[in-house]
């Protein structure tokens, strides 16, 4: 995924009302931009940290740009725009970079499934049958560790998706929980049990039911983002 033009750099002044961020650009311009992240963004930002943002020329937009990447307190780069995760995964799937999911003949997005009114991020059709894939964007890192964690806040929606995947797996349908790690310098992913023990328990139950759990890490820069390597998933 290339940014065209490349992202501009600035400094974060504050994030507020979840979807707004005040920044100062490298030229000293003060801007309020959109923050496309509904989570806590724990360990993703600090006052005065470097940020990178895209500008929009759409006259219908209320805000002139979108916050894309943040420099974390640990010195990593994090893609805080969670809307990028599915696009990154689709790009990697179509390029054959996620080897465990190669060989599909049809890719569909936002496919209704399950009994709790869910939509799978992807349904991949293989000659032997469908595979349902849920994608989660991971940006939570920690000092002195190359292990990232998910979630960064309690997620009832994430727990619901695990239940849906587990139910399909028990019925003999292939299902995958895929963690898209939009954070540099990471080697593995784990459930953040200290933040959401219900989600962590749900992940263990899903794995026991036969849900495949994968993690792929991204390479990030102001020029673009791409999934480049498989990461370990810790129990």
C-alpha positions in Angstrom: 0.0 0.0 0.0 1.6 3.2 -1.2 0.8 6.7 0.0 0.6 9.0 -3.0 1.7 11.6 -2.2 3.9 10.4 0.8 2.6 11.3 4.2 3.5 14.6 5.8 5.2 14.8 9.2 3.9 16.8 12.2 3.8 16.8 16.0 0.9 15.7 18.1 -0.6 18.4 20.3 -3.6 16.4 21.6 -6.1 13.8 20.7 -9.7 14.4 21.9 -13.3 13.3 21.3 -11.8 10.0 20.0 -11.9 11.1 16.4 -10.0 14.5 16.5 -6.3 15.3 16.8 -4.6 18.7 16.9 -1.2 18.7 15.3 1.5 21.1 14.2 3.1 20.4 10.8 6.8 20.6 10.1 6.2 24.1 8.7 4.5 25.3 11.8 0.9 25.1 10.5 -1.7 24.2 13.1 -4.3 21.6 11.9 -7.1 19.6 13.3 -7.2 16.2 11.5 -9.3 13.0 11.7 -8.3 10.1 13.9 -9.7 6.9 12.4 -9.2 4.9 15.6 -12.0 4.1 18.0 -9.7 2.3 20.5 -7.7 3.6 23.5 -4.5 3.8 21.4 -2.7 2.7 24.5 1.1 3.1 24.1 0.6 4.5 20.6 1.1 8.2 21.3 2.4 10.9 23.6 2.1 14.6 23.6 4.7 16.0 21.2 5.4 12.7 19.5 6.0 12.6 15.7 3.0 11.8 13.6 2.4 11.4 9.8 -0.8 12.3 8.1 -2.4 12.4 4.7 -4.1 15.5 3.3 -7.4 15.5 1.4 -8.5 17.8 -1.4 -12.1 16.8 -1.0 -14.1 20.0 -0.5 -16.9 18.0 1.2 -14.6 16.9 4.0 -14.8 18.8 7.3 -11.2 18.1 8.2 -8.2 18.6 5.9 -6.4 15.3 6.6 -6.2 12.0 8.4 -3.7 10.7 11.0 -2.0 7.6 9.7 1.1 6.8 11.6 2.4 7.6 15.1 5.8 7.3 16.7 5.1 5.4 19.9 6.7 6.1 23.3 8.9 3.0 22.7 10.2 4.6 19.5 8.3 2.3 17.1 6.0 3.3 14.3 2.3 2.4 14.6 -0.3 2.7 11.9 -3.2 4.0 14.0 -5.7 4.1 11.1 -7.5 0.9 11.8 -9.3 1.1 8.5 -6.0 0.2 6.8 -5.8 -3.3 8.2 -8.3 -5.0 5.9 -6.9 -3.3 2.9 -3.4 -4.4 3.8 -4.6 -8.0 4.4 -6.4 -8.1 1.1 -3.3 -6.8 -0.7 -1.2 -9.5 0.9 -3.8 -12.2 0.1 -4.0 -11.3 -3.5 -0.2 -11.2 -3.8 0.1 -14.6 -2.2 2.1 -13.3 0.8 0.0 -15.1 3.4 1.1 -18.6 2.5 -1.4 -20.4 4.8 -4.2 -18.9 2.7 -2.9 -19.3 -0.8 -4.9 -21.0 -3.5 -8.3 -19.4 -3.1 -10.4 -18.9 -6.2 -12.8 -16.2 -4.9 -12.3 -13.4 -2.3 -15.4 -11.7 -0.8 -15.4 -9.0 1.9 -17.9 -8.2 4.6 -19.8 -11.5 4.3 -22.7 -12.2 6.8 -22.2 -15.3 8.9 -22.9 -16.8 12.2 -25.8 -16.5 14.6 -24.9 -13.2 16.3 -25.4 -10.9 13.2 -21.7 -10.9 12.3 -19.9 -10.1 9.1 -16.6 -11.8 8.3 -13.9 -9.5 7.1 -13.1 -12.1 4.3 -14.6 -15.2 2.9 -12.1 -17.1 0.8 -13.5 -19.8 -1.5 -11.2 -22.8 -2.1 -12.0 -26.0 -4.1 -12.5 -27.8 -0.8 -14.8 -25.2 0.7 -14.9 -21.7 2.2 -12.6 -20.2 4.8 -13.9 -17.3 7.0 -11.2 -14.8 8.1 -11.5 -12.2 10.8 -8.8 -9.4 10.9 -7.7 -7.5 13.9 -5.3 -4.5 13.8 -2.6 -4.7 16.5 -0.8 -1.6 17.7 -0.2 -2.3 21.4 3.5 -2.6 22.3 5.5 -2.4 25.5 8.8 -1.2 26.8 11.6 -3.7 26.6 9.6 -6.3 24.7 9.1 -7.3 21.1 5.8 -9.0 21.9 2.6 -7.0 20.9 -0.8 -7.6 22.4 -4.5 -7.4 21.5 -6.8 -5.8 22.4 -5.8 -2.4 23.9 -9.3 -2.0 25.5 -12.1 -4.4 26.3 -13.7 -5.6 23.1 -17.1 -7.3 23.2 -17.2 -7.2 19.4 -13.9 -9.1 19.3 -15.1 -11.7 21.7 -18.3 -12.2 19.6 -16.2 -12.8 16.5 -14.2 -15.5 18.3 -17.4 -17.2 19.3 -18.7 -17.1 15.7 -15.4 -18.5 14.4 -15.4 -21.2 17.0 -18.9 -22.3 16.2 -18.1 -22.6 12.5 -14.9 -24.5 13.2 -16.8 -27.0 15.4 -19.2 -27.5 12.4 -16.2 -28.4 10.2 -15.8 -25.0 8.4 -12.2 -23.6 8.2 -11.9 -20.3 10.1 -8.9 -18.0 10.7 -8.3 -15.2 13.2 -5.6 -13.1 11.6 -3.8 -10.4 13.5 -2.5 -7.6 11.3 0.4 -6.1 13.4 0.7 -2.5 12.3 3.6 -1.9 14.7 7.3 -2.0 13.8 9.9 -4.0 15.7 7.6 -6.8 16.8 8.3 -10.6 16.7 5.2 -12.1 18.3 1.6 -11.4 19.4 -0.3 -12.4 22.5 -3.7 -11.8 24.0 -3.8 -8.9 26.4 -5.3 -10.8 29.3 -4.4 -8.1 31.7 -6.8 -5.7 29.7 -9.5 -8.1 28.6 -9.5 -11.5 30.3 -12.8 -12.4 28.5 -11.2 -12.0 25.1 -8.1 -13.9 26.1 -10.3 -16.8 27.3 -12.3 -16.6 24.1 -9.1 -16.9 22.1 -8.0 -20.0 23.9 -11.5 -21.6 23.4 -11.5 -20.7 19.7 -8.1 -22.3 19.2 -9.3 -25.4 21.1 -12.3 -25.5 18.7 -10.0 -25.5 15.7 -9.8 -21.8 14.7 -6.4 -21.1 13.1 -4.6 -18.1 14.6 -2.1 -16.2 12.5 -0.2 -13.0 12.8 1.6 -11.0 10.1 3.7 -7.9 10.7 3.9 -4.7 8.7 6.7 -2.6 7.5 5.8 1.0 7.9 7.1 4.3 6.4 5.7 7.6 5.3 5.8 6.2 1.7 3.7 3.1 2.4 2.8 0.1 4.5 3.0 -3.6 3.6 2.7 -6.9 5.4 6.1 -8.6 5.1 6.5 -11.4 7.6 4.8 -14.0 9.7 5.0 -13.5 13.5 4.7 -16.0 16.3 1.4 -16.2 18.2 2.0 -16.9 21.9 -0.5 -18.9 24.0 
